[in-house]
Amino acid sequence: MAHGNNGYGIVACKDLTKRYGNNYVFRNASFNIGTGVTGLIAPNGFGKTTLVETLAGVRKNYTGEISIFGKTPDQAKQLIGFVADKPAFPRKIKVEEFLRIVCEIYGVEPDQDLLRLASIEKVSDARIGDLSAGYLKRLAFLIAVVHSPKIVLADEPFSNVDRAAVEVMQEMIRKLAESGTSFIISSHDLNELVNVADRMLIIDNQRLRDIQPEDRNKGILEIYTEDDALLYELLRKDYRVKKGDRGLKVEYTDLKRLLGTLSLFEKEIISMKVPDKKERFLDEIYETIAKD
């Protein structure tokens, strides 16, 4: 997972309202996004693309205020890198030539480390129209960061591409985030976002809300016994316990106390384990969404 302080100072929206006809995508949405990697999760059709493109200055006709580093999206364009869900490039030009032209436009030299990280050299002599979906997304990502933007807005960068392309882009995000670049990445797939995101936002009722687990002092212990029903009855009065297909998940703040309670259990405890952070993060997010 990338590391950032996510202090709320890069993107600030106040009373953002965007609609198409009588259908509101956002209505009086106010939120702040800071440094690090922020994931934006929602099912398809809930406004992810609209939000990312509005922040990038691609979509207009909104009301309310958008501030990116204290500027409007149009004023902040040089500070922003943008990755479209379906990138469009001139099809007949070669990859290497297109990269050279883009670098000349921005007045920068190609970053050889980024080129290696994107693993684009294999297709540098190919025409863009002949690239696979995965290489098109890699190229789009590379173009978005070639001028060293302060923030990258990426709309569904991991969708409809091969696993290799996903892993390449995730590694690029981690490396760039370590050097101070911030990201807002939309996706309908929690599994892809949780590998890179410091913070997660969900579009809910035409607004944004934070769904990153707030209490990091809590732990989870997965327990499988010869009589899970009996253990459930023993624990449920003092602990938050969830029944799974196999075993129980017990939330605790004092592990010694929980282990002391388990010592009173008279049946055999077959296994106990602590789920990794990614697994726990996903569980808590899915639980949050299920409450909606």
C-alpha positions as a Markdown table, in Angstrom:
| # | Residue | x | y | z |
|---|---|---|---|---|
| 1 | Met | 0.0 | 0.0 | 0.0 |
| 2 | Ala | 1.3 | 3.4 | -0.8 |
| 3 | His | 2.2 | 5.8 | 2.0 |
| 4 | Gly | 0.9 | 9.4 | 2.3 |
| 5 | Asn | -0.3 | 11.5 | 5.1 |
| 6 | Asn | -3.6 | 12.3 | 3.3 |
| 7 | Gly | -3.7 | 15.7 | 4.9 |
| 8 | Tyr | -6.7 | 17.5 | 3.5 |
| 9 | Gly | -5.1 | 20.2 | 1.4 |
| 10 | Ile | -4.8 | 19.3 | -2.3 |
| 11 | Val | -8.4 | 19.0 | -3.6 |
| 12 | Ala | -11.2 | 20.9 | -2.0 |
| 13 | Cys | -14.8 | 20.9 | -3.2 |
| 14 | Lys | -17.6 | 22.9 | -1.8 |
| 15 | Asp | -21.2 | 22.4 | -2.7 |
| 16 | Leu | -20.3 | 20.6 | -5.9 |
| 17 | Thr | -23.4 | 20.0 | -8.0 |
| 18 | Lys | -23.4 | 18.2 | -11.3 |
| 19 | Arg | -26.4 | 17.0 | -13.2 |
| 20 | Tyr | -27.6 | 15.8 | -16.6 |
| 21 | Gly | -31.1 | 17.1 | -17.1 |
| 22 | Asn | -33.0 | 16.3 | -14.0 |
| 23 | Asn | -30.6 | 13.6 | -12.9 |
| 24 | Tyr | -28.1 | 14.7 | -10.3 |
| 25 | Val | -24.7 | 13.0 | -10.2 |
| 26 | Phe | -23.6 | 15.1 | -7.2 |
| 27 | Arg | -25.7 | 17.5 | -5.2 |
| 28 | Asn | -24.0 | 20.0 | -2.8 |
| 29 | Ala | -21.1 | 17.6 | -2.3 |
| 30 | Ser | -18.3 | 19.0 | -0.1 |
| 31 | Phe | -15.1 | 17.1 | 0.5 |
| 32 | Asn | -11.3 | 17.4 | 0.8 |
| 33 | Ile | -8.6 | 15.1 | -0.5 |
| 34 | Gly | -5.0 | 15.3 | 0.6 |
| 35 | Thr | -1.7 | 13.8 | -0.3 |
| 36 | Gly | -1.1 | 10.1 | -0.9 |
| 37 | Val | -3.2 | 7.7 | -2.9 |
| 38 | Thr | -7.0 | 8.0 | -2.7 |
| 39 | Gly | -9.3 | 5.4 | -4.1 |
| 40 | Leu | -12.7 | 6.2 | -5.4 |
| 41 | Ile | -15.1 | 3.3 | -5.3 |
| 42 | Ala | -18.6 | 2.9 | -6.7 |
| 43 | Pro | -20.5 | 0.7 | -9.1 |
| 44 | Asn | -20.5 | 1.6 | -12.7 |
| 45 | Gly | -22.9 | 4.5 | -13.5 |
| 46 | Phe | -22.6 | 6.1 | -10.0 |
| 47 | Gly | -20.5 | 9.1 | -11.1 |
| 48 | Lys | -16.9 | 8.1 | -10.8 |
| 49 | Thr | -16.0 | 9.2 | -14.4 |
| 50 | Thr | -18.0 | 12.4 | -14.0 |
| 51 | Leu | -16.1 | 13.3 | -10.8 |
| 52 | Val | -12.6 | 12.5 | -12.1 |
| 53 | Glu | -13.2 | 14.3 | -15.4 |
| 54 | Thr | -14.7 | 17.3 | -13.6 |
| 55 | Leu | -11.7 | 17.6 | -11.3 |
| 56 | Ala | -9.4 | 17.2 | -14.3 |
| 57 | Gly | -11.2 | 20.1 | -16.1 |
| 58 | Val | -12.5 | 17.8 | -18.9 |
| 59 | Arg | -16.1 | 18.3 | -17.9 |
| 60 | Lys | -17.6 | 21.7 | -17.2 |
| 61 | Asn | -21.1 | 23.0 | -16.4 |
| 62 | Tyr | -21.0 | 22.3 | -12.7 |
| 63 | Thr | -22.0 | 24.6 | -9.8 |
| 64 | Gly | -20.1 | 25.0 | -6.5 |
| 65 | Glu | -16.4 | 25.4 | -6.0 |
| 66 | Ile | -13.4 | 23.1 | -7.0 |
| 67 | Ser | -10.0 | 24.0 | -5.7 |
| 68 | Ile | -6.8 | 22.0 | -6.7 |
| 69 | Phe | -3.7 | 23.4 | -5.0 |
| 70 | Gly | -5.8 | 26.6 | -4.6 |
| 71 | Lys | -6.6 | 26.9 | -8.3 |
| 72 | Thr | -9.5 | 26.0 | -10.5 |
| 73 | Pro | -9.2 | 22.8 | -12.6 |
| 74 | Asp | -8.3 | 24.9 | -15.7 |
| 75 | Gln | -5.7 | 26.9 | -13.8 |
| 76 | Ala | -4.2 | 23.8 | -12.4 |
| 77 | Lys | -3.8 | 21.8 | -15.6 |
| 78 | Gln | 0.0 | 21.9 | -15.5 |
| 79 | Leu | -0.1 | 20.3 | -12.1 |
| 80 | Ile | -2.5 | 17.5 | -13.1 |
| 81 | Gly | -2.0 | 14.2 | -14.9 |
| 82 | Phe | -5.1 | 12.6 | -16.3 |
| 83 | Val | -5.7 | 9.0 | -17.3 |
| 84 | Ala | -9.0 | 8.5 | -19.2 |
| 85 | Asp | -11.0 | 5.3 | -18.9 |
| 86 | Lys | -10.8 | 4.9 | -22.7 |
| 87 | Pro | -7.7 | 6.7 | -23.9 |
| 88 | Ala | -7.7 | 8.0 | -27.4 |
| 89 | Phe | -4.5 | 8.4 | -29.4 |
| 90 | Pro | -3.5 | 8.9 | -33.0 |
| 91 | Arg | -3.5 | 5.3 | -34.3 |
| 92 | Lys | -0.9 | 5.5 | -37.1 |
| 93 | Ile | 1.9 | 7.1 | -35.2 |
| 94 | Lys | 4.6 | 4.9 | -33.5 |
| 95 | Val | 4.8 | 4.7 | -29.7 |
| 96 | Glu | 8.3 | 6.1 | -29.5 |
| 97 | Glu | 7.5 | 9.0 | -31.8 |
| 98 | Phe | 4.4 | 9.9 | -29.9 |
| 99 | Leu | 6.2 | 9.9 | -26.6 |
| 100 | Arg | 8.9 | 12.1 | -28.1 |
| 101 | Ile | 6.3 | 14.6 | -29.3 |
| 102 | Val | 4.5 | 14.7 | -25.9 |
| 103 | Cys | 7.8 | 15.3 | -24.1 |
| 104 | Glu | 8.6 | 18.2 | -26.5 |
| 105 | Ile | 5.2 | 19.7 | -25.8 |
| 106 | Tyr | 5.9 | 19.7 | -22.1 |
| 107 | Gly | 9.5 | 20.7 | -22.6 |
| 108 | Val | 10.9 | 17.7 | -20.7 |
| 109 | Glu | 13.3 | 14.8 | -21.4 |
| 110 | Pro | 11.9 | 11.3 | -21.4 |
| 111 | Asp | 12.3 | 9.8 | -17.9 |
| 112 | Gln | 14.2 | 6.6 | -18.6 |
| 113 | Asp | 13.3 | 5.1 | -15.2 |
| 114 | Leu | 9.6 | 5.7 | -15.9 |
| 115 | Leu | 10.0 | 4.1 | -19.3 |
| 116 | Arg | 11.6 | 1.0 | -17.8 |
| 117 | Leu | 8.9 | 0.9 | -15.1 |
| 118 | Ala | 6.1 | 1.1 | -17.7 |
| 119 | Ser | 7.8 | -1.8 | -19.6 |
| 120 | Ile | 6.9 | 0.0 | -22.8 |
| 121 | Glu | 10.1 | -0.5 | -24.7 |
| 122 | Lys | 8.9 | -3.8 | -26.1 |
| 123 | Val | 6.3 | -1.9 | -28.2 |
| 124 | Ser | 8.2 | 1.3 | -28.8 |
| 125 | Asp | 8.4 | 0.7 | -32.5 |
| 126 | Ala | 4.8 | -0.4 | -32.9 |
| 127 | Arg | 2.0 | 1.8 | -34.1 |
| 128 | Ile | -0.4 | 2.9 | -31.4 |
| 129 | Gly | -3.4 | 1.4 | -33.3 |
| 130 | Asp | -1.8 | -2.0 | -33.0 |
| 131 | Leu | -1.4 | -2.0 | -29.2 |
| 132 | Ser | -3.4 | -4.2 | -26.9 |
| 133 | Ala | -5.7 | -2.7 | -24.3 |
| 134 | Gly | -3.1 | -3.3 | -21.6 |
| 135 | Tyr | -0.3 | -1.5 | -23.5 |
| 136 | Leu | -2.7 | 1.4 | -24.4 |
| 137 | Lys | -3.4 | 1.9 | -20.6 |
| 138 | Arg | 0.3 | 1.7 | -19.8 |
| 139 | Leu | 0.9 | 4.4 | -22.5 |
| 140 | Ala | -1.9 | 6.5 | -21.2 |
| 141 | Phe | -0.5 | 6.3 | -17.7 |
| 142 | Leu | 3.0 | 7.1 | -18.9 |
| 143 | Ile | 1.7 | 10.2 | -20.8 |
| 144 | Ala | -0.1 | 11.3 | -17.7 |
| 145 | Val | 3.0 | 11.4 | -15.6 |
| 146 | Val | 5.7 | 12.4 | -18.1 |
| 147 | His | 5.6 | 16.1 | -17.0 |
| 148 | Ser | 5.9 | 15.2 | -13.3 |
| 149 | Pro | 2.5 | 16.4 | -12.2 |
| 150 | Lys | 1.7 | 16.9 | -8.5 |
| 151 | Ile | -1.5 | 14.9 | -8.7 |
| 152 | Val | -2.7 | 12.2 | -11.1 |
| 153 | Leu | -6.4 | 11.7 | -11.7 |
| 154 | Ala | -7.0 | 8.2 | -13.1 |
| 155 | Asp | -10.4 | 6.9 | -14.2 |
| 156 | Glu | -10.7 | 3.1 | -14.1 |
| 157 | Pro | -7.0 | 2.5 | -15.1 |
| 158 | Phe | -7.2 | -1.2 | -14.1 |
| 159 | Ser | -10.4 | -2.1 | -16.1 |
| 160 | Asn | -10.4 | -4.4 | -19.1 |
| 161 | Val | -6.7 | -4.9 | -19.2 |
| 162 | Asp | -4.4 | -7.9 | -18.5 |
| 163 | Arg | -2.9 | -8.7 | -15.2 |
| 164 | Ala | 0.6 | -7.7 | -16.3 |
| 165 | Ala | -0.6 | -4.2 | -17.1 |
| 166 | Val | -2.4 | -3.9 | -13.8 |
| 167 | Glu | 0.7 | -4.8 | -11.9 |
| 168 | Val | 2.9 | -2.4 | -14.0 |
| 169 | Met | 0.5 | 0.5 | -13.2 |
| 170 | Gln | 0.3 | -0.4 | -9.6 |
| 171 | Glu | 4.1 | -0.4 | -9.3 |
| 172 | Met | 4.2 | 3.0 | -11.1 |
| 173 | Ile | 1.7 | 4.4 | -8.6 |
| 174 | Arg | 3.7 | 3.1 | -5.6 |
| 175 | Lys | 7.0 | 4.5 | -6.9 |
| 176 | Leu | 5.6 | 7.9 | -7.9 |
| 177 | Ala | 3.7 | 8.1 | -4.6 |
| 178 | Glu | 6.9 | 7.5 | -2.7 |
| 179 | Ser | 8.4 | 10.5 | -4.5 |
| 180 | Gly | 5.5 | 12.8 | -3.6 |
| 181 | Thr | 3.0 | 12.4 | -6.4 |
| 182 | Ser | -0.6 | 12.2 | -5.2 |
| 183 | Phe | -3.3 | 10.1 | -6.9 |
| 184 | Ile | -7.1 | 9.9 | -7.1 |
| 185 | Ile | -8.0 | 6.6 | -8.7 |
| 186 | Ser | -11.5 | 5.5 | -9.5 |
| 187 | Ser | -12.5 | 1.8 | -9.8 |
| 188 | His | -15.4 | -0.5 | -9.3 |
| 189 | Asp | -13.0 | -3.2 | -8.1 |
| 190 | Leu | -12.0 | -2.9 | -4.5 |
| 191 | Asn | -9.3 | -5.6 | -4.9 |
| 192 | Glu | -7.3 | -3.5 | -7.3 |
| 193 | Leu | -7.6 | -0.3 | -5.3 |
| 194 | Val | -6.8 | -1.7 | -1.9 |
| 195 | Asn | -3.3 | -2.7 | -3.2 |
| 196 | Val | -2.3 | 0.9 | -3.6 |
| 197 | Ala | -4.7 | 3.2 | -1.7 |
| 198 | Asp | -4.1 | 5.0 | 1.6 |
| 199 | Arg | -7.7 | 6.2 | 1.8 |
| 200 | Met | -10.9 | 5.0 | 0.2 |
| 201 | Leu | -13.9 | 7.2 | -0.7 |
| 202 | Ile | -17.3 | 5.9 | -1.8 |
| 203 | Ile | -19.9 | 7.8 | -3.8 |
| 204 | Asp | -23.0 | 7.6 | -1.7 |
| 205 | Asn | -26.3 | 9.5 | -2.2 |
| 206 | Gln | -24.8 | 12.0 | -4.6 |
| 207 | Arg | -22.0 | 12.8 | -2.1 |
| 208 | Leu | -18.6 | 11.4 | -1.1 |
| 209 | Arg | -17.9 | 9.8 | 2.2 |
| 210 | Asp | -14.8 | 8.2 | 3.7 |
| 211 | Ile | -15.0 | 4.4 | 4.2 |
| 212 | Gln | -11.4 | 3.8 | 5.3 |
| 213 | Pro | -11.6 | 1.9 | 8.6 |
| 214 | Glu | -11.2 | 4.5 | 11.4 |
| 215 | Asp | -10.2 | 2.4 | 14.4 |
| 216 | Arg | -6.8 | 0.8 | 13.7 |
| 217 | Asn | -6.4 | -0.3 | 17.3 |
| 218 | Lys | -8.9 | -3.1 | 16.8 |
| 219 | Gly | -7.8 | -6.5 | 15.8 |
| 220 | Ile | -9.5 | -9.5 | 14.1 |
| 221 | Leu | -8.9 | -13.1 | 15.1 |
| 222 | Glu | -10.3 | -15.9 | 13.0 |
| 223 | Ile | -11.1 | -19.0 | 15.0 |
| 224 | Tyr | -12.2 | -22.5 | 13.8 |
| 225 | Thr | -13.3 | -25.0 | 16.4 |
| 226 | Glu | -15.1 | -28.3 | 16.7 |
| 227 | Asp | -18.2 | -26.4 | 17.9 |
| 228 | Asp | -18.3 | -22.9 | 16.5 |
| 229 | Ala | -21.9 | -22.4 | 17.7 |
| 230 | Leu | -20.9 | -23.0 | 21.3 |
| 231 | Leu | -18.0 | -20.5 | 21.0 |
| 232 | Tyr | -20.2 | -18.0 | 19.5 |
| 233 | Glu | -22.5 | -18.1 | 22.5 |
| 234 | Leu | -19.5 | -17.8 | 24.8 |
| 235 | Leu | -18.1 | -14.7 | 23.0 |
| 236 | Arg | -21.1 | -12.8 | 21.7 |
| 237 | Lys | -21.9 | -10.9 | 24.9 |
| 238 | Asp | -18.5 | -9.3 | 25.2 |
| 239 | Tyr | -17.2 | -9.3 | 21.6 |
| 240 | Arg | -18.3 | -8.5 | 18.2 |
| 241 | Val | -18.4 | -11.9 | 16.5 |
| 242 | Lys | -19.2 | -12.7 | 12.8 |
| 243 | Lys | -20.1 | -16.2 | 11.6 |
| 244 | Gly | -18.4 | -17.3 | 8.5 |
| 245 | Asp | -18.8 | -20.3 | 6.2 |
| 246 | Arg | -16.1 | -21.9 | 8.4 |
| 247 | Gly | -15.3 | -20.5 | 11.8 |
| 248 | Leu | -15.8 | -17.2 | 13.5 |
| 249 | Lys | -14.2 | -13.7 | 13.1 |
| 250 | Val | -13.8 | -12.0 | 16.5 |
| 251 | Glu | -13.0 | -8.3 | 16.8 |
| 252 | Tyr | -11.0 | -7.4 | 19.9 |
| 253 | Thr | -9.1 | -4.5 | 21.4 |
| 254 | Asp | -7.3 | -6.5 | 24.1 |
| 255 | Leu | -5.8 | -9.7 | 22.8 |
| 256 | Lys | -4.8 | -11.0 | 26.2 |
| 257 | Arg | -8.3 | -10.7 | 27.5 |
| 258 | Leu | -9.7 | -12.5 | 24.4 |
| 259 | Leu | -7.2 | -15.3 | 24.9 |
| 260 | Gly | -8.2 | -15.6 | 28.5 |
| 261 | Thr | -11.8 | -16.0 | 27.5 |
| 262 | Leu | -10.8 | -18.6 | 24.9 |
| 263 | Ser | -9.1 | -20.6 | 27.7 |
| 264 | Leu | -12.5 | -21.2 | 29.2 |
| 265 | Phe | -13.7 | -22.9 | 26.0 |
| 266 | Glu | -14.0 | -26.6 | 26.6 |
| 267 | Lys | -14.0 | -27.8 | 23.0 |
| 268 | Glu | -11.1 | -28.2 | 20.7 |
| 269 | Ile | -9.8 | -25.1 | 18.9 |
| 270 | Ile | -8.6 | -26.3 | 15.6 |
| 271 | Ser | -7.0 | -23.2 | 14.3 |
| 272 | Met | -6.6 | -19.5 | 14.9 |
| 273 | Lys | -5.1 | -16.8 | 12.6 |
| 274 | Val | -5.0 | -13.1 | 12.1 |
| 275 | Pro | -6.1 | -12.0 | 8.6 |
| 276 | Asp | -3.7 | -9.8 | 6.7 |
| 277 | Lys | -4.4 | -6.0 | 6.5 |
| 278 | Lys | -5.6 | -6.2 | 2.9 |
| 279 | Glu | -8.1 | -8.9 | 3.8 |
| 280 | Arg | -9.4 | -7.0 | 6.8 |
| 281 | Phe | -9.6 | -3.8 | 4.9 |
| 282 | Leu | -11.7 | -5.4 | 2.2 |
| 283 | Asp | -14.0 | -7.1 | 4.8 |
| 284 | Glu | -14.6 | -3.8 | 6.6 |
| 285 | Ile | -15.3 | -1.9 | 3.3 |
| 286 | Tyr | -17.7 | -4.5 | 2.0 |
| 287 | Glu | -19.5 | -4.4 | 5.4 |
| 288 | Thr | -19.8 | -0.6 | 5.1 |
| 289 | Ile | -21.2 | -0.8 | 1.6 |
| 290 | Ala | -23.7 | -3.6 | 2.6 |
| 291 | Lys | -25.2 | -1.2 | 5.2 |
| 292 | Asp | -26.2 | 1.3 | 2.5 |
